Amino acid sequence: MTPIADAIQLAQRIHWGNARTGRGLGWRHHNGGIIHNGGTGGFRAFCGLVTNTAGVGVMTNMGGWDAIDGAAINFLTLVARTAHG
C-alpha cells in the first residue's frame, strides 16, 4: 500500500457503529456503501461509493438538499443490493 491508500482506508474504515450505519472519518456507511455529503452557501455536494464493487459511484453538485441525497442514496442502495445479493 501507499501512504495515500493507507490514509483513504483509515478515513473510510468504520470507527463508530456497524457496517449498516457506521461512521468513518468524514464518511458514513449506509447499506453496503459509503457516503460523504455537505454544503455551503446554497450549494450541496454528495459523493457515494459502493464498497467491494469496482467502478460504482455517484457524485453530484447542485442546490437542493433532498434531491441530491435521496436520489443518490436510493441508487447506491439498489446497486449494492444487486452487487451483494
HUVENHU-V299289 format. One record per helix or strand. SS is the DSSP state (H for helix, E for strand). FROM is the first residue (numbers start at 0). LEN is the number of residues. If there is no record, write none. Layout:
SS FROM LEN
SS FROM LEN
//
This chain:
H 2 10
E 15 1
E 22 1
E 27 3
E 32 8
E 42 8
E 56 6
H 64 20
//
